[in-house]
Amino acid sequence: MRKVQQQVPSFVQPIRLAIISFLLAVAILSTACAEQAIVATPTPLPIPPGQSARLPTATSVPTKQSPQPAASAGMANPQSSGNRQRNDPLAQIPRCPEISTPLFDTMPIAPKDFLAFRPLGWLSPPIHIFPAKHSSFTLSLPGETSPQVTLQFPGHAWVTEIWSTQFEGSSAIGYQLYFYPCREFRAYLFHLSAISDKLLAEFKKGDPQCQAFNDGNSLVQKCQQNVMVQVDSGEMAGLGSDASGVDFGATDERIPDEPFINPAHYPHDYMKYVSPVDYFTPAVKAQFTPKLASFDGKVPREAEPKTGSYMQDLPGKAQGNWFFPGISYQLYFPLS
């Protein structure tokens, strides 16, 4: 018997080819996405505090089971520098007294020279997309020329690090100071437009460690110099005239960790931040109180604690710090 070959309509073959091409494209795309999910690791940039980081909006709430990526060994994080093993340099700094003992007795900036002292927990996207863990002196309103004000050290202390920041195309240099009134308490002042001659001389003595990076807008050079300089209460620290104001932050190793939902997302010292206002003598603290307000100083803080709170996670609720899977504050420390 003669076998009759079935005729396939002419329009079927192109459809078959289209289906095969589609399935191949889906397979390739799925493989690429799977590889990306496996190997893609956020590249940490040594972005200093106060600089912008271009991050996507978070979509997942932190949980105890969230994976914690390892921090990059090459990441320079000035805010975690106090986490180093305290052996040689800090051993000469006396241990802190009882926690109820004030550590500071001098206003860093005269009250007449700033509009407000922002409590912990303020927001300023895209820089501070998490509640800020430090406070800030507001020197001027947006669009105004910031006045040049003198900053004083709030108490006797040891300056351990001096950082400089310079943006490409600008001759201006900004400075950051880290200092310890006692071994377990670290404080810092950021966004200084100049530092005292004494500190500048110490900064220039050695060879600062410098690195350049792109903050998303321009090339930035950041330099660090480790020092050990004693300063007295009321001694000049530098000048402030930055439009961002002057940041004043502190960590206290003597206190319990803040109860974040997933501590693994943060470096150790992140959970030790405090308001420096609480460490002043009563007379000086009273000068801060009327300045604890919104950025422009017009809305005083009424909620307790008046000095603010940066830990705002609520277990089982939407409120809190959200992260993309695989991203943590240890890799992207400009989140706050």
C-alpha positions as CSV (number, residue, x, y, z in Angstrom):
1,M,0.0,0.0,0.0
2,R,1.3,3.4,-0.9
3,K,1.9,5.6,2.1
4,V,0.3,9.0,1.8
5,Q,2.3,11.9,3.2
6,Q,0.2,14.3,5.2
7,Q,0.3,17.8,4.0
8,V,1.1,20.5,6.7
9,P,-0.6,23.8,6.1
10,S,1.9,26.5,5.1
11,F,1.1,28.7,8.1
12,V,1.9,26.0,10.7
13,Q,5.7,26.0,10.2
14,P,6.2,29.7,11.1
15,I,4.2,29.2,14.2
16,R,6.3,26.2,15.2
17,L,9.5,28.3,14.7
18,A,8.1,31.2,16.7
19,I,7.2,28.8,19.6
20,I,10.6,27.2,19.6
21,S,12.3,30.7,19.6
22,F,10.1,31.9,22.5
23,L,10.9,28.8,24.6
24,L,14.7,29.2,23.9
25,A,14.5,32.9,24.9
26,V,12.7,32.0,28.1
27,A,15.3,29.4,28.9
28,I,18.2,31.7,28.3
29,L,16.6,34.5,30.3
30,S,15.8,32.2,33.2
31,T,19.4,31.0,33.2
32,A,20.8,34.5,33.2
33,C,18.5,35.6,36.1
34,A,19.5,32.5,38.1
35,E,23.2,33.3,37.6
36,Q,22.7,36.9,38.6
37,A,20.9,35.9,41.8
38,I,23.8,33.7,42.7
39,V,26.8,35.8,41.9
40,A,25.5,39.4,42.1
41,T,26.9,41.0,45.2
42,P,26.4,44.7,46.0
43,T,29.8,46.5,45.5
44,P,30.5,48.5,48.7
45,L,31.7,52.1,48.0
46,P,33.5,53.9,50.7
47,I,30.9,56.7,50.8
48,P,31.5,58.9,53.8
49,P,28.6,59.8,56.2
50,G,26.5,62.6,54.8
51,Q,27.1,61.7,51.2
52,S,24.5,60.4,48.8
53,A,24.1,56.8,47.9
54,R,21.8,55.8,45.0
55,L,19.8,52.8,46.4
56,P,16.5,51.3,45.2
57,T,13.4,51.4,47.4
58,A,13.4,48.4,49.8
59,T,10.8,45.6,49.3
60,S,11.3,43.1,52.1
61,V,11.0,43.4,55.8
62,P,14.0,42.2,57.9
63,T,13.5,39.0,59.7
64,K,15.6,36.8,62.0
65,Q,16.1,34.4,59.1
66,S,17.3,37.0,56.6
67,P,20.7,36.0,55.2
68,Q,23.7,38.1,56.2
69,P,26.3,38.8,53.6
70,A,29.9,39.1,54.6
71,A,31.2,42.6,54.7
72,S,33.9,43.5,52.2
73,A,37.4,43.4,53.6
74,G,38.4,46.4,51.5
75,M,35.5,48.6,52.6
76,A,36.5,51.8,54.3
77,N,33.8,52.8,56.8
78,P,34.7,55.8,58.9
79,Q,31.7,55.2,61.1
80,S,32.9,51.7,62.0
81,S,36.5,52.7,62.7
82,G,35.8,52.7,66.4
83,N,35.1,49.0,66.2
84,R,38.8,48.1,65.8
85,Q,40.5,46.1,68.5
86,R,41.2,48.5,71.3
87,N,44.8,47.7,72.1
88,D,47.6,50.3,71.7
89,P,46.2,53.7,71.0
90,L,43.0,53.7,73.0
91,A,44.6,52.0,76.0
92,Q,46.0,55.3,77.1
93,I,42.5,56.8,77.3
94,P,41.0,56.4,80.8
95,R,37.9,54.2,81.1
96,C,34.6,55.9,81.4
97,P,33.0,56.7,84.8
98,E,29.5,55.6,85.9
99,I,27.1,56.2,83.1
100,S,25.2,58.9,85.1
101,T,28.4,61.0,85.2
102,P,28.3,63.8,82.6
103,L,31.1,63.7,80.0
104,F,30.6,67.1,78.5
105,D,30.3,70.6,79.9
106,T,30.6,73.0,76.9
107,M,28.2,73.8,74.1
108,P,29.9,72.9,70.8
109,I,28.2,75.9,69.1
110,A,26.8,79.0,70.8
111,P,22.9,78.7,70.9
112,K,22.6,82.0,69.0
113,D,24.6,80.6,66.1
114,F,22.3,77.7,65.1
115,L,18.6,77.3,64.3
116,A,18.0,73.8,65.7
117,F,19.6,70.6,67.0
118,R,17.8,67.8,65.2
119,P,16.9,64.9,67.5
120,L,17.8,61.3,66.6
121,G,15.6,59.7,64.0
122,W,15.2,62.4,61.3
123,L,15.0,61.5,57.6
124,S,16.6,63.2,54.6
125,P,16.4,61.0,51.5
126,P,18.3,60.0,49.5
127,I,21.1,60.3,52.1
128,H,19.3,59.3,55.3
129,I,16.7,56.8,54.2
130,F,16.8,55.2,57.6
131,P,16.1,57.2,60.8
132,A,19.4,59.1,61.4
133,K,21.5,57.7,64.2
134,H,23.1,61.1,64.8
135,S,21.9,64.6,65.5
136,S,22.7,67.7,63.5
137,F,23.1,71.5,64.1
138,T,21.1,73.4,61.5
139,L,23.1,76.6,60.6
140,S,20.8,77.9,57.8
141,L,17.7,77.3,55.8
142,P,17.8,75.9,52.2
143,G,18.8,78.6,49.7
144,E,20.5,80.7,52.4
145,T,24.3,81.2,52.7
146,S,25.4,79.3,55.8
147,P,27.2,81.5,58.4
148,Q,30.7,80.5,59.5
149,V,30.5,79.5,63.1
150,T,33.2,78.3,65.6
151,L,32.9,74.8,67.0
152,Q,34.4,73.9,70.4
153,F,35.1,70.6,71.9
154,P,32.3,69.8,74.4
155,G,34.7,68.3,77.0
156,H,38.3,67.1,77.6
157,A,38.9,64.4,75.0
158,W,41.4,62.6,72.8
159,V,41.1,63.1,69.0
160,T,41.9,59.8,67.4
161,E,41.0,60.3,63.7
162,I,40.9,63.3,61.3
163,W,39.3,62.8,57.9
164,S,39.2,65.1,54.9
165,T,36.8,65.2,52.0
166,Q,37.3,66.9,48.7
167,F,35.0,66.8,45.7
168,E,36.3,66.9,42.1
169,G,36.4,70.4,40.7
170,S,36.2,72.1,44.1
171,S,39.0,73.6,46.1
172,A,37.0,73.4,49.3
173,I,38.0,70.7,51.8
174,G,35.7,69.3,54.5
175,Y,36.8,67.7,57.7
176,Q,35.5,65.1,60.2
177,L,36.8,64.6,63.7
178,Y,36.5,61.5,65.9
179,F,37.2,61.9,69.6
180,Y,36.9,60.1,72.9
181,P,36.2,61.7,76.3
182,C,36.8,58.2,77.7
183,R,37.6,54.8,76.3
184,E,34.1,53.4,75.9
185,F,32.5,56.6,74.4
186,R,33.2,57.8,70.9
187,A,31.9,61.1,69.5
188,Y,32.3,62.8,66.2
189,L,31.8,66.1,64.4
190,F,31.1,66.1,60.6
191,H,30.9,68.7,57.9
192,L,33.5,71.1,59.2
193,S,34.8,73.6,56.7
194,A,38.1,74.0,58.6
195,I,39.8,72.6,61.6
196,S,42.1,74.2,64.2
197,D,45.7,74.9,63.4
198,K,46.7,72.4,66.0
199,L,44.7,69.6,64.5
200,L,45.6,70.6,60.9
201,A,49.3,70.3,61.8
202,E,48.7,66.8,63.2
203,F,46.8,65.9,60.1
204,K,49.7,66.9,57.9
205,K,52.4,65.2,60.0
206,G,52.1,61.8,58.4
207,D,50.9,60.4,55.2
208,P,47.1,60.2,55.3
209,Q,45.5,57.1,53.8
210,C,43.5,58.3,50.8
211,Q,41.1,56.8,48.3
212,A,38.9,58.2,45.5
213,F,35.4,57.0,44.7
214,N,32.4,58.2,42.9
215,D,29.4,59.1,45.1
216,G,27.0,59.0,42.2
217,N,27.4,62.6,41.3
218,S,31.1,63.3,41.2
219,L,34.6,61.9,42.1
220,V,35.4,62.3,45.8
221,Q,38.7,61.9,47.5
222,K,38.6,60.8,51.2
223,C,41.7,60.9,53.4
224,Q,42.2,59.5,56.9
225,Q,44.9,60.3,59.4
226,N,45.1,58.4,62.7
227,V,46.3,60.7,65.5
228,M,46.3,61.0,69.3
229,V,45.8,64.6,70.3
230,Q,44.5,65.7,73.7
231,V,42.1,68.7,73.6
232,D,40.5,70.7,76.4
233,S,36.9,71.5,77.0
234,G,36.0,74.7,75.1
235,E,39.1,74.4,72.8
236,M,38.5,75.2,69.2
237,A,37.7,72.2,67.0
238,G,37.1,74.0,63.8
239,L,34.7,76.0,61.7
240,G,31.3,75.1,60.4
241,S,29.7,76.7,57.3
242,D,28.4,73.7,55.4
243,A,24.9,73.9,54.0
244,S,24.2,70.5,55.5
245,G,24.9,71.8,59.0
246,V,27.2,70.1,61.4
247,D,26.6,66.5,62.5
248,F,27.2,65.5,66.1
249,G,27.0,61.8,66.8
250,A,28.1,59.4,69.5
251,T,28.3,55.7,70.6
252,D,28.4,54.4,74.1
253,E,29.8,50.8,74.5
254,R,28.4,50.7,78.1
255,I,24.7,50.6,77.1
256,P,22.7,47.5,75.9
257,D,22.3,47.1,72.1
258,E,19.2,48.8,70.6
259,P,16.7,46.0,69.9
260,F,16.6,46.0,66.1
261,I,14.6,43.2,64.6
262,N,17.6,41.7,62.7
263,P,20.9,42.8,64.4
264,A,22.8,40.8,61.7
265,H,22.0,43.6,59.2
266,Y,24.2,46.1,61.2
267,P,27.8,46.5,62.4
268,H,28.2,46.3,66.1
269,D,28.5,50.0,66.8
270,Y,25.3,50.8,64.9
271,M,23.3,49.5,67.8
272,K,25.2,51.6,70.3
273,Y,24.3,55.1,69.1
274,V,23.1,57.7,71.6
275,S,22.2,61.3,71.7
276,P,25.2,63.3,72.9
277,V,22.8,65.8,74.6
278,D,22.2,63.2,77.4
279,Y,25.9,63.3,78.3
280,F,26.1,67.0,79.1
281,T,25.9,68.6,82.5
282,P,22.4,69.7,83.4
283,A,23.1,73.4,82.8
284,V,24.4,72.8,79.3
285,K,21.7,70.3,78.5
286,A,19.1,72.9,79.4
287,Q,20.6,75.1,76.6
288,F,20.0,72.3,74.1
289,T,16.4,71.6,75.1
290,P,14.6,74.5,73.3
291,K,16.7,73.8,70.2
292,L,15.5,70.2,69.9
293,A,13.2,70.7,67.0
294,S,12.6,70.3,63.2
295,F,15.2,71.3,60.7
296,D,14.1,75.0,60.7
297,G,13.6,75.1,64.4
298,K,9.9,75.9,64.1
299,V,8.4,72.7,65.4
300,P,9.8,71.6,68.8
301,R,9.9,67.9,69.6
302,E,7.2,67.0,72.1
303,A,7.5,63.2,72.1
304,E,9.7,61.4,74.5
305,P,12.5,61.0,74.5
306,K,13.0,64.6,73.6
307,T,16.5,63.8,72.2
308,G,14.9,61.4,69.7
309,S,15.2,57.7,68.8
310,Y,16.7,56.1,65.7
311,M,15.6,52.5,66.5
312,Q,12.0,52.4,65.2
313,D,11.5,48.7,64.3
314,L,8.3,47.2,65.4
315,P,8.2,43.3,65.2
316,G,5.4,42.0,63.0
317,K,4.6,45.5,61.7
318,A,5.6,47.3,58.5
319,Q,7.4,50.0,60.5
320,G,11.2,49.7,60.6
321,N,14.2,49.4,58.4
322,W,13.6,47.3,55.3
323,F,16.3,45.7,53.1
324,F,16.5,44.1,49.7
325,P,17.6,40.4,50.1
326,G,21.4,40.3,50.3
327,I,21.8,43.9,51.2
328,S,22.7,45.1,54.7
329,Y,23.9,48.2,56.4
330,Q,27.3,46.6,56.6
331,L,27.6,46.9,52.8
332,Y,25.6,50.1,52.3
333,F,26.4,52.2,55.4
334,P,25.1,55.5,53.9
335,L,21.6,54.2,54.7
336,S,21.7,56.4,57.8
